[in-house]
C-alpha cells in the first residue's frame, strides 16, 4: 500500500480527511462531476493512508448534513498529524469571503447566505488549534456563480484568495476570481490531475501542487491555472514516500538461501526421527540430505524407545508422530498501514507422545509476508519460522500449543487440534500473529495430514 508521510514521522502517523462532493442541487443548476471527483479523491487518499470521515466521500450534503460532518471532522483531529479537507461543487465569494453551497441552498437575499451556506473560514477554524502539523484545504469549487440572476449583487464568480493560517496550504482549482472547468469526461481537469499526482513517489507538498498546476494549464490550453496560498510549512510532507536510496558504500547482498538451507538451519538439531525423514523426502539430492541421513542414523542408535507401534501405546516409552500441511494465505492490514498478504508454506509438525501428554512438539514453516502494492515499509518476504511446545494426548486425540522461536518475526503462536493415525498427525494447524494493533493481527490455518 502507498503511504503519505512526513520524512521525520513514523509509519503510524494519523492522517484525517473530509471529502465532500455536491452535484444534485435542488434550487440551482446541478453539476455532473463533483460526486465523481469526490469519490476519486476519497479512493486516492485512502490508498495513501488517510482515514476518511464517514469512511467514504460525502455526497450531496444539505446544510444540516454539511454542518454535521464539518463538526465531526474537527472532533476527529485530536492527535492527528495531517488534516485535509476537499470540496467539489458550487462555491461563491461574498464580500471577499468564500462559501460552499449545500444542495438545498436557496438564498433570496445576501443575509441568507450566512445561514444557508458553509463559510470556508469555519472549516479552517476546525483545523486551527487541533495540534496537526499540516492542514490542507483543496477547493474545486470555482464554477460560475449559480445565484447571479437573483440580485445578490455581493456574490461573485470564482473564489476569493484567503490568507492561509499557520501550517496551512490552500489549493484552488484556478486563480482567485476566475472560473474553473467542470470537465467533459467524468472528472474535472483539476481533480484528475490531483489524483494522479498524489500517487507519485517522492514529491513533496509544494512539488505536488506545482505539478498539478502545470498539468491543468497544459490540458486546458492555458484556460485554467490552479493557485496555491500557503503559510510556512515546518518539515517535508509526502503523499507518497520517496523510494529508499541504497547506500553507495553498501556491500552487495548475499545470495538468498535455498529452501533446503533455510529448513535445514532449523531442523539440524531436532531429536525427531520423523522430522528428519520428512526433510530427506522433501529435499533429496541436496548437500544437506547426507547430513540429515547421518543425523537420523545417530538418533536411531541413541533412541531405542522411539517408534513404538500404535497398539503399544500406554506402555512405558514414547512414540513420535509427524504431519505436513497444505499452503494457506490471507490478506491483512490497511490504513494507516500497508495492505499485505501472508502465506504459510510447507508446514511440518512433529510430536513426541507419551501415555497422556505430548512431551515435545516442533513446527517448522516458511512464512511469506508481502505488500499488495508499493509500500515504503519493507515486507518480511520469506523466512523459515520455528515453534516448540507441549500438549495433551489421550491415545488418539492430540492438542498442542507451540510458542515462536526467538528469531521469528513477527511474533505468533501456533496451535494444533487433531488426532494420530498410523503415526501421522491429522487435523488443523493454526498460527495467529500477536500484535497490539488489531489491523495487523492475522490468523492462518492449514490442514495437516
Order of alpha helices (4+ residues) and beta strands (2+ residues): beta-beta-alpha-beta-beta-alpha-beta-beta-beta-alpha-beta-alpha-beta-beta-beta-alpha-alpha-beta-beta-alpha-alpha-alpha-beta-beta-beta-beta-beta-beta-beta-beta-beta
